[in-house]
Amino acid sequence: MKLHQSIVVTLTAWIVLSSAAFSQGFPNKPVKLVVPYASGGATDILARALANKLKDRIGQSIVIENRPGATTVVGTDYVTKSPADGYTMLITSTALTIVPSINPKVQFAISDLSPVVQLVNMVYVVVAAADFPAKNISELIAYAKANPDKVSFGGAGTGTADHLAMELLKSRAGIQMTHIPYKGTAPMFQDVLGGRVPLATSTMIDAGLHLGKIRLLATMTPTRSPLLPDVPTVAEAGLPGFEAVPWFGIFVPKGTPREVIARLHREYSEVQKDAEILDMYKKQALTPASISTEAFAEVIRKDTEKWSLIVKQLGLKVEE
């Protein structure tokens, strides 16, 4: 028994020392950053801008690898099956907390990934056509209750974060509205501007392209966004605690050494302070998250719980 315990202690010490030694030498070769979206999109642009700054800090090139398909499933699944050594990273969004519960074909779990750093938050806004009777969320709720099932809203597809955000608002307010899915925000806003659909949820950057032609009813941030200080939140309209904040973050395969995760978190956090990066964030209406890895893990846990409940209530299944 003593011999067995001695072997276990020795092996444990060897593993710890080996992990520490490996981490101290990390990275000693190029690092891959997987983007589960097509080249040229918003996520791809963000990934490349950050990678360009990160390579100078870690002394190794960052290889961007686009693996689009099935609403991030293809790229995410690839990373979960990659070696847990820090040399394969994933940049993804809030979709990570939604897709596993909505797509029955998904073969991975969120727990197959370890969070590294939450990069940025986006601002979701509830917008209305210029002639829509409601001028704020309180009036929208009253109007929807007086006209059940007669109000529709647009979203960039079924099961997307913006769709579920409005479904969360419906659930919390106890109202009925019909979702009209679109293939992207451009055709959705065409219908809002044309008066064919009265409401929509989108990011601030998309809504900002149509200011003056649409009405911003509220933001879905927990407190007023510094980017839109004059626009009230949904929570202020009588739904305390309401928030739907989409984000982007960096992940690595489960089992990646803690020291490697800490190094990557530290380096990405420094990149977030770069003047060029901050200027890009401002132009894209993005807000640096600036929280710890542990705090990011809690954001993921809460979002997963929130969105999976909405998906279950709606009975949504989206197979791609």
C-alpha atoms as one frame of an Amber mdcrd trajectory, in Angstrom:
protein
   0.000   0.000   0.000   2.822   2.390   0.921   4.614   1.563  -2.320   1.435
   2.261  -4.292   0.961   5.615  -2.527   4.568   6.492  -3.205   4.152   5.760
  -6.917   0.990   7.890  -7.059   2.715  10.803  -5.327   5.708  10.512  -7.638
   3.561  10.407 -10.767   1.504  13.369  -9.566   4.626  15.400  -8.899   6.025
  14.454 -12.309   2.819  15.532 -14.063   2.779  18.871 -12.225   6.450  19.543
 -12.986   6.058  18.471 -16.611   3.041  20.752 -17.033   4.907  23.679 -15.503
   7.964  23.042 -17.677   5.800  22.813 -20.793   3.971  25.998 -19.908   7.184
  27.938 -19.357   8.252  27.123 -22.907   4.873  27.996 -24.414   4.627  28.865
 -27.211   7.596  27.556 -29.176   5.783  27.170 -32.507   2.934  28.878 -34.417
  -0.488  28.948 -32.743  -3.726  28.250 -34.603  -6.817  30.401 -34.073  -9.947
  28.741 -35.452 -12.755  31.000 -36.657 -16.039  29.051 -37.017 -17.326  31.601
 -39.509 -16.487  32.453 -43.117 -13.576  34.675 -44.025 -14.359  38.364 -44.229
 -17.125  38.421 -41.627 -17.155  40.398 -38.381 -15.686  37.539 -36.317 -12.960
  36.918 -38.870 -11.992  40.598 -38.913 -11.884  40.665 -35.106  -9.773  37.492
 -34.976  -7.227  38.786 -37.483  -6.868  42.173 -35.798  -6.233  40.558 -32.422
  -3.901  37.917 -33.887  -1.790  40.600 -35.535  -1.149  42.171 -32.129  -0.874
  38.911 -30.202   1.910  37.495 -32.366   4.224  40.320 -31.347   3.600  39.609
 -27.675   4.113  35.839 -27.756   6.840  35.785 -30.412   5.029  33.317 -32.638
   2.788  33.684 -35.674  -0.954  33.158 -35.296  -2.458  31.101 -38.101  -6.107
  31.968 -38.762  -8.096  28.945 -39.880 -11.684  29.505 -41.023 -13.924  26.474
 -40.465 -17.472  27.698 -41.089 -20.561  25.523 -41.107 -23.687  24.582 -39.160
 -23.773  27.820 -37.153 -20.270  27.426 -35.637 -20.616  23.666 -35.037 -17.958
  22.593 -37.566 -15.219  24.844 -36.213 -16.118  24.328 -32.570 -16.202  20.544
 -32.896 -12.767  20.626 -34.544 -11.275  22.534 -31.604 -12.818  20.250 -28.975
 -11.059  17.325 -30.666  -7.697  19.110 -30.927  -4.752  18.492 -28.551  -5.145
  20.303 -25.233  -1.813  22.102 -25.433  -2.776  25.712 -26.136  -1.712  25.596
 -29.771  -5.304  25.469 -31.037  -7.647  28.245 -29.951 -11.240  29.065 -30.839
 -12.805  32.492 -31.158 -16.561  32.257 -30.875 -19.633  34.033 -29.600 -22.708
  33.641 -27.434 -23.766  31.010 -29.979 -21.671  28.555 -27.958 -24.220  28.740
 -25.127 -27.153  28.200 -27.507 -26.180  25.736 -30.234 -25.740  22.578 -28.085
 -29.300  22.872 -26.748 -30.920  23.736 -30.054 -29.126  21.420 -32.488 -29.600
  17.692 -31.710 -26.733  16.767 -34.055 -24.097  18.542 -31.967 -21.559  16.023
 -30.686 -19.742  18.264 -28.195 -20.598  19.896 -24.888 -19.592  23.349 -23.678
 -17.571  21.592 -20.989 -15.310  20.207 -23.745 -13.809  23.693 -23.941 -12.034
  25.852 -21.381 -12.629  29.609 -21.453  -9.558  31.806 -21.788 -10.801  35.371
 -22.054 -14.014  37.214 -22.767 -13.012  39.744 -25.383 -15.930  42.085 -25.933
 -19.611  42.645 -25.320 -22.061  43.854 -27.934 -25.134  45.997 -27.390 -28.473
  44.578 -28.468 -31.216  47.108 -29.138 -34.951  46.760 -29.643 -35.902  48.846
 -32.672 -39.270  49.805 -34.100 -40.544  51.141 -37.382 -41.002  54.915 -37.326
 -44.802  54.658 -37.378 -45.106  51.942 -34.710 -47.465  53.157 -31.924 -45.170
  52.235 -29.008 -42.364  54.681 -28.224 -40.747  52.649 -25.424 -40.753  49.138
 -23.948 -43.543  49.887 -21.447 -45.804  51.037 -24.278 -44.752  48.024 -26.363
 -45.760  45.645 -23.574 -49.117  47.406 -23.148 -49.736  47.409 -26.902 -48.819
  43.719 -27.254 -51.148  42.771 -24.402 -53.972  44.715 -26.012 -53.226  43.161
 -29.409 -52.181  39.550 -28.685 -50.474  37.746 -31.569 -50.826  40.806 -33.824
 -47.286  42.115 -33.295 -44.346  40.606 -35.160 -40.606  41.093 -34.822 -37.683
  40.333 -37.074 -34.478  38.489 -36.235 -31.440  37.223 -38.115 -32.596  33.605
 -38.178 -34.318  31.080 -35.915 -32.448  30.219 -32.736 -29.975  33.066 -33.044
 -29.024  35.105 -30.000 -31.081  38.095 -31.143 -34.138  35.874 -31.669 -33.836
  34.315 -28.211 -33.245  37.724 -26.634 -36.660  38.887 -27.814 -38.213  35.585
 -26.769 -36.770  36.214 -23.300 -38.401  39.650 -23.283 -41.727  38.089 -24.311
 -41.454  35.509 -21.534 -40.564  38.034 -18.857 -43.268  40.498 -19.960 -45.964
  37.859 -20.467 -46.769  38.944 -24.019 -47.212  37.227 -27.382 -45.388  38.317
 -30.520 -44.566  36.428 -33.698 -40.967  35.923 -34.790 -40.140  36.523 -38.464
 -36.740  34.931 -39.257 -34.484  36.511 -41.871 -31.243  35.454 -43.495 -29.247
  38.318 -42.054 -29.972  41.819 -40.804 -29.968  43.632 -44.169 -33.254  42.141
 -45.474 -34.731  42.424 -41.984 -34.124  46.162 -41.832 -35.530  46.570 -45.345
 -38.831  45.241 -44.043 -38.676  47.358 -40.873 -38.046  50.472 -42.964 -40.787
  49.443 -45.348 -43.272  48.949 -42.509 -43.752  45.260 -43.254 -42.495  44.188
 -39.825 -42.825  46.623 -36.896 -40.080  45.431 -34.543 -36.630  43.884 -34.588
 -33.670  43.079 -32.389 -30.169  43.761 -33.611 -26.738  44.891 -32.541 -26.225
  48.601 -32.113 -23.824  48.741 -35.071 -26.492  47.357 -37.430 -29.226  49.574
 -36.038 -26.917  52.579 -36.265 -26.955  52.327 -40.050 -30.621  53.305 -40.030
 -30.797  55.968 -37.309 -33.359  58.614 -38.143 -35.478  56.104 -40.027 -36.186
  53.751 -37.111 -36.820  54.234 -33.403 -34.606  52.792 -30.675 -36.934  51.581
 -27.911 -34.334  50.194 -25.506 -31.028  48.445 -25.035 -30.794  44.952 -23.564
 -27.768  45.755 -21.420 -28.126  45.499 -17.605 -27.390  49.231 -17.262 -27.408
  52.038 -19.808 -24.695  51.644 -22.388 -22.113  54.447 -22.523 -22.470  54.117
 -26.291 -26.182  55.026 -26.022 -26.526  56.958 -22.759 -29.904  58.451 -23.692
 -31.528  55.123 -24.564 -33.154  53.346 -21.568 -32.722  49.648 -20.856 -35.404
  46.988 -20.960 -34.843  46.566 -17.221 -35.799  50.218 -16.662 -39.105  49.591
 -18.398 -40.341  47.392 -15.572 -38.460  44.134 -16.162 -35.783  44.337 -13.447
 -32.793  42.066 -13.935 -33.415  41.664 -17.661 -30.287  41.471 -19.783 -29.227
  39.906 -23.057 -25.620  40.759 -23.801 -23.925  38.946 -26.700 -20.156  38.479
 -26.478 -17.068  37.137 -28.203 -14.399  35.127 -26.415 -11.400  32.844 -26.765
 -11.470  29.144 -25.839  -9.081  26.176 -25.828  -9.732  22.426 -25.565 -10.577
  21.078 -22.117  -7.478  19.889 -20.293  -5.196  22.659 -21.521  -2.691  23.435
 -18.720  -3.824  26.204 -16.383  -0.511  27.978 -16.831  -1.039  28.134 -20.593
  -4.566  29.494 -20.156  -3.241  32.098 -17.718  -0.550  33.147 -20.206  -3.028
  33.477 -23.058  -5.465  35.391 -20.851  -2.726  37.775 -19.795  -1.523  38.407
 -23.347  -5.009  38.882 -24.797  -5.847  41.265 -21.945  -2.830  43.383 -22.839
  -3.762  43.337 -26.531  -7.206  44.641 -25.514  -5.502  47.850 -24.313  -3.850
  48.565 -27.667  -4.927  51.922 -29.119  -5.639  50.488 -32.577  -7.731  47.685
 -31.116  -9.687  50.098 -28.923 -10.334  52.320 -31.934 -11.629  49.328 -33.886
 -13.895  48.389 -30.968 -15.296  51.917 -30.843 -16.080  51.914 -34.562 -17.811
  48.526 -34.241 -19.724  49.505 -31.067 -17.913  46.826 -29.040 -17.023  47.116
 -25.366 -13.939  45.332 -23.909 -15.069  42.856 -21.244 -11.996  43.132 -18.959
 -12.932  40.313 -16.584 -11.115  37.276 -15.218 -11.272  33.805 -16.733 -13.318
  32.681 -13.736 -15.790  35.528 -14.209 -16.095  34.629 -17.889 -16.856  31.024
 -16.918 -19.705  32.332 -14.763 -21.063  34.397 -17.683 -21.056  31.244 -19.802
 -22.816  29.242 -17.082 -25.563  31.829 -16.654 -26.070  32.315 -20.388 -26.245
  28.568 -20.987 -28.864  28.205 -18.267 -30.877  31.176 -19.547 -30.881  30.267
 -23.229 -31.403  26.530 -22.781 -34.516  27.293 -20.718 -35.910  29.543 -23.470
 -35.089  26.911 -26.111 -36.891  24.279 -24.029 -39.937  26.507 -23.519 -40.168
  27.138 -27.254 -39.407  23.550 -28.216 -36.883  24.828 -30.741 -34.816  22.427
 -32.825 -32.595  23.715 -35.587 -30.554  21.185 -37.569 -27.933  22.489 -39.962
